[in-house]
């Protein structure tokens, strides 16, 4: 419709149970094409008077972009592209590490001499020896054995990652004084959205499990049926069910909001419009969000035996989500898990262990599940306030 008289607009809203203030009415006279969509968006809200502030929030476009989906085309690797792959990883990480101010007297491995005493190296970990707490690193000019007296940093070093080392040479042995990871920068400003936007992160329903907590799920449905957020995004991070009928029933029970899905290891490939690759990085207005089901982190859970959020923290510091190279798999043209984009929010499921922490402006979240602890998280992107949702 190109034009509507005031009485037609007022009648359309009165028939739906709403009153309009004057500023809203003037806006809708100029923008009649927004009326139908606006009335739909008003339905979940428990209001009787529609003000211009409400209309502005509901009609202003919310920017949503997929920045990265970590999908890369695999290929059978040769010696040549294997070398190229790791050279690229080294150079990418070196650019991040070399910016650190605590690197003292940075040299390449082939410059180490009898006169070299205190120096720094940037190298890729080729081997890790648990018997004597040492590693072999290489940097393109050579390789060197490095010894650790303090085991704390050593415990979290993994093969194939790139690190900086502040070293000291004693006789013929090199010892580490400090380990420097690529890490993320300390940010003065916390990223926020301009609009009031809420994001719910939920996962690991496991409807087909004998341990599925039906009562907790009913509490979740009751809560979500009562939500009245204007801009509400729901991110379902996998492991709904291996039963297609249960998945369909679940989707039918959800409100018609902005819903996005990632596939878990038990899920069938879902034929859904808002399907995201696992993992993905998205951006909503000015807030960057990393989303994962979490199964790619299982190896690091075995290595470190930490809470999921601390595993994610260690990998964020490495700026790589899966640094240990699996020689049984195929290689990629580009390193698929290099974390070149710094997320403001990092969320994952899979481990069924709820937890949350903040690190240098990044909120790190691990979801619970409906078979263990049904605890999940809601974030207001405008304030960056985090709400714990406990459905036990």
C-alpha positions in Angstrom: 0.0 0.0 0.0 1.4 3.4 -0.9 -0.9 5.6 1.3 -3.2 5.1 4.3 -5.4 7.7 6.0 -5.0 8.2 9.8 -8.3 6.6 10.6 -7.4 3.4 8.7 -4.1 3.2 10.6 -5.8 3.8 13.9 -8.4 1.2 13.1 -5.8 -1.4 12.1 -4.1 -1.0 15.5 -7.3 -0.7 17.6 -8.6 -3.9 16.0 -5.4 -5.6 17.2 -5.7 -4.1 20.7 -3.2 -1.3 20.5 -3.3 2.5 20.8 -0.9 4.8 19.0 0.8 7.9 20.2 1.0 10.9 17.8 4.6 10.4 16.8 4.0 6.8 15.9 0.9 7.7 13.9 2.9 10.3 11.9 5.7 7.8 11.2 3.2 5.1 10.0 1.5 7.6 7.7 4.9 8.0 5.9 5.8 4.3 6.1 2.5 2.3 5.6 4.5 -0.6 4.2 5.8 -1.4 7.7 2.4 -1.8 9.3 1.8 -5.4 8.6 5.2 -6.6 9.8 5.0 -4.3 12.8 1.7 -5.8 13.9 3.2 -9.3 13.7 6.2 -8.2 15.9 3.9 -6.6 18.4 2.1 -9.9 19.2 4.6 -11.3 21.7 4.8 -8.0 23.6 2.5 -7.4 26.6 1.7 -3.8 25.8 -1.4 -1.7 25.0 0.1 1.6 23.8 2.6 1.6 20.9 5.1 4.4 21.3 7.6 5.6 18.7 10.5 4.2 20.7 8.9 0.7 20.4 8.3 1.1 16.7 11.9 2.3 16.2 13.3 -0.7 17.9 11.0 -3.1 16.0 11.5 -1.6 12.6 15.2 -0.8 12.7 17.1 -3.5 10.8 19.4 -5.6 13.0 22.7 -6.3 11.1 23.4 -10.0 11.0 26.4 -11.4 9.1 28.3 -14.6 8.9 32.0 -13.7 9.2 33.5 -17.2 9.0 32.2 -20.7 8.9 35.6 -22.5 9.1 34.7 -24.8 6.2 37.6 -25.5 3.9 37.9 -27.9 0.9 40.1 -30.8 1.9 42.7 -32.3 -0.4 45.2 -35.1 -0.2 48.4 -33.5 0.8 51.8 -33.8 -0.8 55.1 -32.8 0.8 54.9 -29.5 -1.0 51.5 -28.4 0.2 52.2 -29.8 3.7 55.2 -27.5 4.0 53.3 -24.6 2.6 50.4 -25.2 5.1 52.8 -25.1 8.1 54.8 -22.2 6.8 51.6 -20.2 6.5 50.6 -21.1 10.0 54.0 -20.1 11.3 53.9 -16.7 9.5 50.4 -16.0 10.6 51.2 -16.6 14.3 54.6 -14.9 14.1 52.8 -11.7 13.1 50.7 -11.8 16.2 53.6 -12.8 18.6 56.1 -10.3 17.3 53.9 -7.5 18.5 54.4 -8.5 22.2 56.6 -6.1 24.1 58.1 -8.7 26.4 60.1 -10.4 23.7 63.7 -9.6 24.6 66.5 -9.8 21.9 64.4 -11.7 19.3 66.6 -13.9 17.1 66.2 -16.8 14.8 67.4 -20.3 15.9 70.5 -20.3 13.6 71.8 -17.1 15.3 72.2 -18.8 18.7 75.9 -19.0 19.4 78.2 -19.7 22.4 78.0 -16.0 23.2 74.2 -15.8 23.2 72.9 -15.7 26.8 69.5 -14.0 27.0 67.2 -14.0 23.9 63.8 -14.8 22.5 62.6 -17.2 19.9 59.4 -17.7 17.9 59.0 -21.3 16.8 56.6 -24.1 16.0 56.6 -27.0 18.4 57.7 -30.1 16.6 58.0 -32.4 19.6 57.1 -32.4 23.2 59.0 -34.7 25.7 57.1 -35.4 28.9 60.1 -37.2 30.5 62.4 -34.2 30.8 59.9 -31.4 30.2 61.5 -30.3 27.0 60.3 -29.4 23.5 61.9 -29.2 20.0 61.0 -26.0 18.2 61.8 -25.0 14.6 61.5 -21.7 12.8 62.7 -22.1 9.2 66.3 -21.5 10.0 66.8 -24.6 12.2 65.6 -26.4 15.3 66.5 -26.4 18.9 65.8 -28.2 22.2 64.2 -26.0 24.8 64.0 -27.0 28.5 61.3 -26.0 31.0 62.0 -25.7 34.7 58.4 -24.5 35.5 55.9 -27.1 34.3 52.8 -24.9 34.4 53.3 -23.4 30.9 54.8 -26.7 29.6 51.7 -28.6 30.5 49.6 -26.5 28.1 52.0 -26.5 25.2 50.8 -28.8 22.3 52.6 -30.0 19.2 52.2 -28.0 16.0 51.4 -24.7 17.8 53.5 -21.5 17.4 54.8 -19.8 20.5 57.3 -17.2 21.7 59.9 -18.1 24.2 62.0 -15.8 26.4 65.1 -17.9 26.9 68.4 -18.1 28.8 71.4 -20.2 27.8 73.3 -22.0 30.5 76.4 -23.8 29.2 75.0 -26.0 26.4 71.3 -26.0 27.5 68.5 -23.5 26.8 65.9 -22.8 29.4 62.6 -21.0 29.3 62.0 -17.9 31.5 58.7 -17.0 29.9 56.2 -18.5 27.4 54.4 -16.0 25.1 51.3 -17.1 23.2 49.7 -15.1 20.3 46.7 -14.3 22.6 44.1 -11.7 22.1 44.6 -7.9 22.8 43.3 -6.2 25.9 40.5 -4.0 24.8 39.6 -0.8 26.4 36.0 -0.8 25.1 33.6 -3.8 25.4 31.8 -4.4 22.1 28.1 -3.7 22.4 25.1 -3.5 20.1 23.4 -0.2 19.5 19.9 -1.8 19.9 18.6 -3.9 22.7 19.2 -7.4 21.4 19.0 -10.7 23.4 20.8 -13.9 22.4 19.9 -17.3 23.9 22.5 -20.1 23.7 21.2 -23.5 24.2 22.2 -27.1 23.2 22.4 -30.8 24.0 18.8 -31.7 24.4 19.3 -35.4 23.8 15.6 -36.2 23.5 16.6 -39.8 22.6 18.6 -40.4 25.8 17.3 -42.3 28.8 18.7 -39.5 31.0 16.7 -36.8 29.2 15.2 -34.5 31.9 11.6 -34.0 30.7 10.6 -31.7 33.6 13.6 -29.4 32.9 12.6 -29.2 29.2 9.0 -28.3 30.1 10.4 -25.5 32.3 12.4 -24.3 29.3 9.3 -24.3 27.1 7.3 -22.5 29.7 10.0 -19.8 30.0 10.5 -19.3 26.3 6.7 -19.0 25.8 6.7 -16.1 28.2 9.6 -14.1 26.7 8.8 -10.8 25.2 12.1 -9.5 24.0 11.8 -7.4 20.9 15.0 -8.5 19.2 15.5 -12.1 20.3 18.0 -14.6 18.7 18.0 -18.3 19.6 21.2 -20.3 18.9 20.8 -24.0 19.2 24.3 -25.5 19.3 23.6 -29.1 18.3 22.7 -32.5 19.8 18.9 -32.2 19.6 18.2 -35.9 18.8 19.1 -38.6 16.3 15.3 -39.1 15.9 13.9 -37.0 13.1 10.4 -37.0 14.5 11.6 -35.7 17.8 13.6 -32.9 16.1 10.5 -31.9 14.1 8.3 -31.9 17.2 10.9 -29.7 19.0 11.0 -27.2 16.1 7.2 -27.0 16.2 7.3 -26.1 19.9 9.7 -23.2 19.5 8.4 -19.6 19.0 8.8 -18.1 15.6 11.9 -16.1 16.4 15.3 -15.7 14.8 16.5 -19.3 15.3 19.8 -20.6 14.1 21.1 -24.2 14.3 24.5 -25.9 14.4 24.8 -29.7 13.9 25.9 -31.9 16.8 27.4 -35.3 16.3 24.1 -37.1 16.9 22.0 -34.9 14.7 20.9 -35.6 11.2 21.7 -33.0 8.6 18.9 -30.5 9.1 17.1 -29.0 6.1 16.7 -25.7 7.7 17.0 -22.2 6.3 19.0 -20.8 9.3 21.6 -23.6 9.4 25.2 -22.6 10.4 28.3 -24.6 9.9 30.0 -26.0 13.0 31.8 -23.9 14.1 30.9 -20.4 12.8 31.7 -16.8 13.6 28.8 -14.3 13.2 28.4 -10.6 13.9 25.2 -9.0 15.2 25.7 -5.2 14.8 29.1 -4.6 16.5 29.3 -7.8 18.5 31.2 -10.8 17.2 30.1 -14.2 18.4 31.9 -17.6 18.0 29.5 -20.5 17.9 30.4 -24.2 18.1 28.8 -27.5 19.1 32.2 -28.3 20.8 33.1 -31.8 19.6 36.3 -30.4 18.0 37.6 -29.7 21.5 37.4 -33.2 22.9 41.1 -34.0 22.4 42.0 -31.0 24.5 39.7 -32.1 27.3 41.6 -35.4 27.4 45.0 -33.6 27.4 44.3 -31.0 30.0 41.4 -32.3 32.2 40.1 -28.8 32.7 36.6 -27.3 32.7 35.4 -26.5 29.2 35.6 -22.8 29.6 39.3 -23.1 30.6 40.0 -25.3 27.6 38.4 -22.6 25.4 40.5 -20.0 27.2 43.8 -21.9 26.4 42.9 -22.2 22.8 41.9 -18.5 22.5 45.3 -17.6 23.9 46.9 -19.8 21.2 44.7 -18.1 18.6 44.0 -21.5 17.2 41.0 -23.8 17.9 42.7 -27.1 16.9 46.5 -26.7 16.6 47.4 -30.4 16.8 47.6 -31.6 13.3 45.9 -35.0 12.6 48.1 -36.8 10.0 45.3 -39.3 9.3 43.1 -36.5 7.8 43.5 -34.5 4.7 45.0 -31.0 4.5 43.5 -27.7 3.6 44.5 -24.8 1.4 44.1 -22.5 4.4 44.4 -23.3 8.1 40.6 -23.8 9.0 40.9 -23.2 12.7 43.2 -20.2 12.8 41.4 -17.7 15.0 42.2 -14.5 13.1 39.0 -12.8 14.3 38.8 -12.0 18.0 35.3 -13.0 19.3 33.5 -10.8 21.8 31.5 -13.9 22.9 32.7 -17.5 22.6 30.0 -20.2 23.1 30.1 -24.0 22.9 28.2 -27.0 24.0 28.9 -30.8 23.9 30.5 -31.2 27.3 27.3 -30.8 29.3 29.1 -28.7 31.9 27.9 -25.1 32.4 30.4 -22.4 33.0 31.2 -18.8 32.2 34.2 -16.5 32.5 35.4 -13.2 31.0 38.8 -12.6 29.5 40.1 -9.4 28.0 36.6 -8.3 26.9 35.6 -11.8 25.6 32.8 -13.6 27.4 33.5 -17.4 27.3 30.5 -19.7 27.8 30.1 -23.5 28.1 26.5 -24.8 28.0 24.9 -27.4 30.2 22.5 -30.0 28.9 19.1 -31.6 29.4 20.8 -34.9 30.6 23.1 -33.4 33.3 22.8 -29.7 34.4 20.2 -27.8 32.3 21.9 -24.5 32.7 22.2 -22.1 29.8 22.9 -18.5 29.1 21.1 -15.4 27.8 23.1 -12.2 26.9 21.9 -8.7 26.3 24.2 -7.5 23.6 23.5 -3.8 24.3 24.6 -4.0 28.0 26.7 -7.3 27.7 24.9 -8.4 30.8 24.7 -12.2 31.1 21.8 -14.1 32.6 22.0 -17.6 33.9 19.0 -19.7 33.0 18.6 -22.7 35.4 15.9 -25.2 34.4 16.6 -27.7 37.1 
